[in-house]
Amino acid sequence: MSAARKVLIYGANGYTGKLIAESLAGRNIPFFMAGRTRARLEAALAVVEERHGQAVDASCAGPGKVPSG
């Protein structure tokens, strides 16, 4: 999916953030995941992709990194 991302999930590596990410992934809505630790964001994205059963159209943005896309 190449639609512009318009959703940003703050605290995406937490419980509620992952639930929101899973819900968006299930609806094929692209999103950004933001949080304080990039490694934890990437781990959370891996959990979401595992539960979703395929790759998810998402980007991670940790401290000091502005997401593009």
C-alpha positions, -999 to 999 in steps of 0.1 A, spaced: 0 0 0 14 34 -9 -11 57 6 2 87 26 4 81 63 -19 103 83 -19 85 116 8 87 143 6 65 173 25 80 203 37 54 228 33 27 201 54 2 219 30 0 249 0 -22 253 -26 2 240 -3 15 212 1 -21 199 -37 -26 200 -42 5 180 -15 -5 155 -31 -40 151 -65 -24 145 -50 0 118 -31 -29 102 -63 -49 100 -79 -21 81 -49 -16 58 -44 20 71 -7 30 70 7 46 101 37 59 120 48 45 153 65 69 177 81 64 210 112 71 231 132 40 221 136 30 185 146 -6 194 114 -10 214 93 4 185 108 -20 161 101 -49 185 65 -37 188 62 -35 151 75 -71 148 48 -82 173 21 -64 153 33 -80 121 34 -115 137 -2 -111 150 -13 -97 117 3 -125 98 21 -103 72 41 -72 68 24 -40 79 26 -6 62 42 13 91 73 34 99 90 38 133 101 72 145 123 73 176 140 103 193 156 127 168 142 110 137 115 126 116 95 100 97 91 104 60 64 88 39 
